[in-house]
Amino acid sequence: MNKKSIKIAIDSPAGAGAGTQAKLISQYYNLFYLDTGKIYRLLAYYKLKNPKKFNLSFIRKKVKKIKLSELNNKKLLPNEIGFEASIISKNKKIRGLVDKIQKKYAYKPPKGFNGSCLDGRDITYNILPDADIKFFITANVKIRARRRYKELKLLNKNIKYPDVLKSIKKRDNNDYKRKISPLKRTSDSILINTTNLTINKCFNLIKKIINKKIKSTFKTI
């Protein structure tokens, strides 16, 4: 694609579709993709499974041994995992450990990739402040809850939409109002509202933005 590694940073609230778009972007441009929120979800999973062992020493050992394949486990999707993850992410010491992993993959992706694409809550200003392109992807809270409900319904037939909506609102409150690395849109982030966009229309919009940036900034092959 180009002779210089490209770095793309994406921030978004839960259920906005950032993960889907980040995967499409990464596949299309051959970028290494990291869903940073999944790291906190994995730690939340460990906490719920081993509450008595969950301390900084335990976390440090787990973080060092994290395998990327673990982040795709469907066990990390339930609402209780997501809510617990938003609580864990408020811890300054835990966040410091996780930040190191995120920055490692952001600036030194595995060989064979043209760069990196990370999505999360504080990527545009904390993990990749010098990203070549920054996006803030959002959508109406009810739409986001509806999307998450459909996703979770496949795992749990008894789940109810009102419960998912309530959970999403709690997540938003935690993400936007936490003191450490809160979710926010930076002045240099391009706003993408997916409320009325299909996955394909959203991707085509993002692709045009990225292609324009590549043509003006990078030496294409």
C-alpha positions as CSV (number, residue, x, y, z in Angstrom):
1,M,0.0,0.0,0.0
2,N,2.7,2.5,1.0
3,K,6.3,2.7,2.1
4,K,5.4,4.2,5.5
5,S,3.5,2.4,8.2
6,I,0.1,3.9,8.8
7,K,-1.6,4.2,12.2
8,I,-5.3,4.6,12.6
9,A,-6.9,5.4,16.0
10,I,-10.7,4.9,16.7
11,D,-12.6,5.9,19.8
12,S,-16.3,5.1,20.4
13,P,-19.0,4.3,22.9
14,A,-20.2,0.7,23.2
15,G,-22.3,-0.6,20.3
16,A,-21.5,2.1,17.8
17,G,-20.0,-0.3,15.3
18,A,-16.4,0.8,15.7
19,G,-15.2,-2.8,16.1
20,T,-16.9,-3.9,12.9
21,Q,-15.4,-0.9,11.0
22,A,-12.0,-1.4,12.5
23,K,-11.9,-5.0,11.3
24,L,-13.0,-4.0,7.8
25,I,-10.4,-1.3,7.7
26,S,-7.6,-3.6,8.9
27,Q,-8.5,-6.3,6.4
28,Y,-8.8,-3.9,3.5
29,Y,-5.5,-2.1,4.2
30,N,-3.7,-5.0,5.7
31,L,-3.3,-3.4,9.1
32,F,-2.8,-5.1,12.4
33,Y,-6.1,-4.9,14.4
34,L,-6.4,-4.7,18.1
35,D,-9.7,-4.3,20.0
36,T,-8.3,-2.7,23.1
37,G,-11.5,-3.1,25.1
38,K,-11.3,-6.8,24.8
39,I,-8.2,-6.7,27.0
40,Y,-10.2,-5.2,29.8
41,R,-13.0,-7.7,29.2
42,L,-10.5,-10.5,29.5
43,L,-9.3,-9.1,32.8
44,A,-13.0,-8.7,33.9
45,Y,-13.6,-12.4,33.0
46,Y,-10.6,-13.4,35.2
47,K,-11.9,-11.3,38.0
48,L,-15.4,-12.8,38.0
49,K,-13.8,-16.3,37.8
50,N,-11.1,-15.7,40.4
51,P,-12.3,-12.9,42.7
52,K,-10.1,-13.8,45.6
53,K,-6.9,-14.0,43.4
54,F,-7.6,-10.8,41.5
55,N,-4.9,-8.4,42.6
56,L,-2.2,-6.4,40.9
57,S,0.3,-9.3,41.0
58,F,-2.2,-11.7,39.5
59,I,-3.1,-9.1,36.8
60,R,0.5,-8.4,36.0
61,K,1.1,-12.1,35.3
62,K,-2.0,-12.5,33.2
63,V,-1.3,-9.4,31.1
64,K,2.2,-10.6,30.3
65,K,0.8,-13.9,29.0
66,I,-2.2,-12.6,27.1
67,K,-2.6,-14.3,23.7
68,L,-4.4,-12.4,21.0
69,S,-6.5,-15.5,20.3
70,E,-8.0,-15.1,23.8
71,L,-9.5,-11.8,22.9
72,N,-11.9,-13.4,20.4
73,N,-13.5,-15.7,23.0
74,K,-17.4,-15.3,23.0
75,K,-17.3,-15.6,26.8
76,L,-16.1,-12.0,26.9
77,L,-19.3,-10.6,25.3
78,P,-22.0,-10.7,28.1
79,N,-23.1,-7.5,29.7
80,E,-21.8,-8.3,33.1
81,I,-18.3,-8.7,31.6
82,G,-18.5,-5.4,29.8
83,F,-19.7,-3.5,32.9
84,E,-17.0,-5.1,35.1
85,A,-14.4,-4.1,32.4
86,S,-15.5,-0.5,32.6
87,I,-14.9,-0.6,36.3
88,I,-11.5,-2.2,36.0
89,S,-10.5,0.4,33.4
90,K,-10.8,3.1,36.1
91,N,-7.8,1.6,38.0
92,K,-4.7,3.7,37.2
93,K,-2.2,0.9,37.9
94,I,-4.1,-1.7,35.8
95,R,-4.5,0.9,33.1
96,G,-0.8,1.5,33.0
97,L,-0.1,-2.2,32.5
98,V,-2.7,-2.5,29.7
99,D,-1.5,0.7,28.0
100,K,2.0,-0.7,27.5
101,I,0.6,-3.7,25.6
102,Q,-1.6,-1.4,23.4
103,K,1.2,0.9,22.6
104,K,3.5,-2.0,21.8
105,Y,1.2,-3.3,19.1
106,A,0.2,0.2,17.9
107,Y,3.8,1.2,17.2
108,K,5.4,-2.1,16.5
109,P,2.8,-4.3,14.7
110,P,3.8,-7.9,13.7
111,K,5.8,-8.2,10.5
112,G,3.8,-8.4,7.3
113,F,1.3,-5.6,8.2
114,N,1.2,-2.1,6.6
115,G,0.6,-0.6,10.0
116,S,-1.9,-0.7,12.9
117,C,-5.6,0.0,13.6
118,L,-6.7,0.2,17.2
119,D,-10.2,1.0,18.6
120,G,-11.2,1.7,22.2
121,R,-12.0,4.6,24.5
122,D,-8.8,6.6,24.8
123,I,-6.9,5.6,21.6
124,T,-6.9,9.0,19.8
125,Y,-5.2,10.9,22.6
126,N,-3.6,8.4,25.0
127,I,-2.4,5.4,23.1
128,L,-1.9,6.8,19.5
129,P,-1.9,10.6,19.9
130,D,0.2,10.9,16.7
131,A,-2.1,8.6,14.7
132,D,-2.2,9.4,11.0
133,I,-6.0,9.3,11.0
134,K,-8.4,9.5,13.9
135,F,-12.1,8.6,14.0
136,F,-14.8,9.1,16.7
137,I,-17.6,6.7,15.8
138,T,-20.9,7.0,17.6
139,A,-24.7,6.4,17.2
140,N,-27.9,7.0,19.0
141,V,-27.9,5.1,22.4
142,K,-31.1,3.2,21.5
143,I,-29.7,2.1,18.2
144,R,-26.5,1.0,19.9
145,A,-28.5,-1.0,22.5
146,R,-30.5,-2.6,19.7
147,R,-27.4,-3.8,17.9
148,R,-25.8,-5.1,21.1
149,Y,-29.1,-6.9,22.0
150,K,-29.2,-8.7,18.6
151,E,-25.6,-9.8,19.2
152,L,-26.1,-11.0,22.7
153,K,-29.4,-12.7,21.8
154,L,-27.4,-15.3,19.9
155,L,-25.6,-16.2,23.1
156,N,-28.5,-15.8,25.6
157,K,-32.1,-16.2,24.3
158,N,-33.5,-14.9,27.7
159,I,-31.8,-11.6,27.4
160,K,-34.1,-8.5,27.2
161,Y,-33.7,-5.3,25.3
162,P,-34.5,-3.0,28.3
163,D,-31.7,-4.7,30.3
164,V,-29.2,-4.2,27.4
165,L,-30.2,-0.5,27.1
166,K,-29.8,0.0,30.8
167,S,-26.4,-1.6,30.6
168,I,-25.3,0.5,27.7
169,K,-26.3,3.7,29.5
170,K,-24.3,2.6,32.6
171,R,-21.3,1.9,30.3
172,D,-21.6,5.3,28.8
173,N,-21.7,6.9,32.2
174,N,-18.6,5.0,33.3
175,D,-16.7,5.7,30.1
176,Y,-17.4,9.4,29.7
177,K,-17.1,10.4,33.4
178,R,-14.2,8.4,34.7
179,K,-11.2,10.5,35.8
180,I,-8.6,8.3,34.1
181,S,-8.6,8.3,30.3
182,P,-12.3,9.1,29.8
183,L,-14.0,8.6,26.5
184,K,-14.0,11.8,24.5
185,R,-13.8,13.1,21.0
186,T,-10.6,15.0,20.3
187,S,-10.5,18.1,18.1
188,D,-8.6,16.2,15.3
189,S,-10.9,13.2,15.3
190,I,-13.3,12.8,12.3
191,L,-16.9,12.2,13.6
192,I,-18.7,9.3,12.0
193,N,-22.4,8.8,13.2
194,T,-23.5,5.3,12.2
195,T,-27.2,5.7,13.4
196,N,-28.6,5.7,9.9
197,L,-25.7,4.0,8.1
198,T,-25.4,0.4,7.0
199,I,-22.1,-1.4,7.6
200,N,-21.2,-1.1,3.9
201,K,-22.1,2.6,3.6
202,C,-20.2,3.4,6.7
203,F,-17.1,1.5,5.5
204,N,-17.2,3.2,2.1
205,L,-17.4,6.6,3.8
206,I,-14.4,5.8,6.0
207,K,-12.5,4.3,3.0
208,K,-12.8,7.5,1.1
209,I,-11.4,9.5,4.0
210,I,-8.5,7.1,4.4
211,N,-7.7,6.9,0.7
212,K,-7.6,10.7,0.5
213,K,-5.2,10.8,3.5
214,I,-3.0,8.1,1.9
215,K,-2.7,10.0,-1.4
216,S,-1.8,13.3,0.3
217,T,0.6,11.9,2.9
218,F,2.1,8.6,1.8
219,K,4.2,7.5,-1.1
220,T,2.1,4.8,-2.8
221,I,3.6,1.9,-4.6
